[in-house]
Each structure stands twice: as structure tokens, then as C-alpha cells.
Amino acid sequence: MSSLGGITYARITARYGWKESSLLFLGGIAYIAGALIDFVERPVIIAGVFGPHEFFHVLVIVGAALHWSFVYNWAGRQDIIKGHKPG
């Protein structure tokens, strides 16, 4: 899903800059990293206890937290709601 958000991310970054969109970018990276780790089935941290699938879930939580932070930071900003560029 993070790949589908690339167009939206590019538009937000073009309009508001890297600083404003960094949490969104890092959340996407966390999701992609989790998917890749689950796909290659590495690393195995503790055999039979904490492997790539569990690491995938940790990165999904990290990605969700970063996206939540992004939305929370923007939710009450009047300049964003009205479509004005900050600064």
C-alpha cells in the first residue's frame, strides 16, 4: 500500500517541502522495509520466537505510528486546511 501513496507523497512534498512530509515518507519506508523483510524471510532474531514475520509486524506498527503522527500534526493547521503554503 505504501507504493500507492507515492503520488500523494510527491504532491505534498512539491507543495509543502520535505520537512512537512518527512513523517509520511518514513512511514512508507517502514511499510516497504517490513514487506521486504517478510518476503526474504530474514533476519531471524530468536529462532522460533522472533523472526521476519514478527519483525514485519513491528515495522507495520512503526509505519502506522508515523502516519498517525503526520495526520495528527496536520489535522488542526488552518494553513493546510485552507490550502496555503506554510512559511
C-alpha positions as CSV (number, residue, x, y, z in Angstrom):
1,M,0.0,0.0,0.0
2,S,2.8,2.4,0.6
3,S,3.7,2.4,-3.0
4,L,0.3,3.6,-4.0
5,G,0.8,6.7,-1.8
6,G,3.8,7.7,-3.8
7,I,1.8,10.1,-6.0
8,T,0.2,11.8,-3.0
9,Y,3.5,12.0,-1.2
10,A,5.1,13.6,-4.3
11,R,2.3,16.2,-4.5
12,I,2.5,17.0,-0.8
13,T,6.3,17.3,-0.9
14,A,6.2,19.5,-4.0
15,R,3.7,21.8,-2.4
16,Y,4.9,21.9,1.3
17,G,8.5,20.6,1.2
18,W,10.5,17.7,2.7
19,K,10.2,18.9,6.3
20,E,6.4,18.9,6.2
21,S,6.2,15.4,4.5
22,S,9.1,13.6,6.2
23,L,6.9,11.5,8.6
24,L,4.8,10.4,5.6
25,F,7.9,9.3,3.8
26,L,9.4,7.5,6.8
27,G,6.1,5.7,7.4
28,G,6.2,4.4,3.8
29,I,9.8,3.3,4.2
30,A,8.8,1.3,7.3
31,Y,6.0,-0.4,5.5
32,I,8.2,-1.3,2.5
33,A,11.0,-2.5,4.7
34,G,8.6,-4.7,6.6
35,A,7.3,-6.2,3.4
36,L,10.8,-6.9,2.1
37,I,11.9,-8.5,5.3
38,D,8.9,-10.7,5.4
39,F,9.4,-11.6,1.7
40,V,13.1,-12.6,2.0
41,E,12.4,-14.3,5.4
42,R,15.4,-12.7,7.1
43,P,16.5,-11.9,9.8
44,V,15.7,-14.5,12.3
45,I,16.3,-12.7,15.7
46,I,15.4,-15.6,18.0
47,A,14.6,-18.9,16.2
48,G,11.0,-20.0,16.7
49,V,10.2,-16.8,18.7
50,F,11.0,-13.6,16.8
51,G,11.6,-13.9,13.1
52,P,11.0,-12.0,9.9
53,H,7.2,-12.1,10.2
54,E,7.2,-10.7,13.7
55,F,9.7,-8.0,12.6
56,F,7.3,-7.3,9.7
57,H,4.5,-6.6,12.3
58,V,6.8,-4.3,14.3
59,L,7.6,-2.3,11.2
60,V,3.8,-2.1,10.3
61,I,3.2,-0.6,13.8
62,V,6.1,1.9,13.3
63,G,4.7,2.8,9.9
64,A,1.2,3.3,11.3
65,A,2.6,5.4,14.2
66,L,4.5,7.6,11.7
67,H,1.4,8.1,9.5
68,W,-0.8,8.8,12.5
69,S,1.8,11.4,13.7
70,F,1.7,13.0,10.2
71,V,-2.1,13.3,10.2
72,Y,-2.2,14.5,13.8
73,N,0.3,17.2,13.1
74,W,-1.7,18.4,10.1
75,A,-5.2,18.0,11.4
76,G,-5.6,21.4,13.1
77,R,-3.5,23.5,10.9
78,Q,-5.5,26.2,9.3
79,D,-2.9,27.0,6.6
80,I,-3.2,23.4,5.4
81,I,-7.0,23.3,5.6
82,K,-7.3,26.5,3.6
83,G,-4.7,25.3,1.1
84,H,-2.0,27.9,1.8
85,K,1.7,27.1,1.8
86,P,3.3,27.5,5.2
87,G,6.1,29.8,5.7
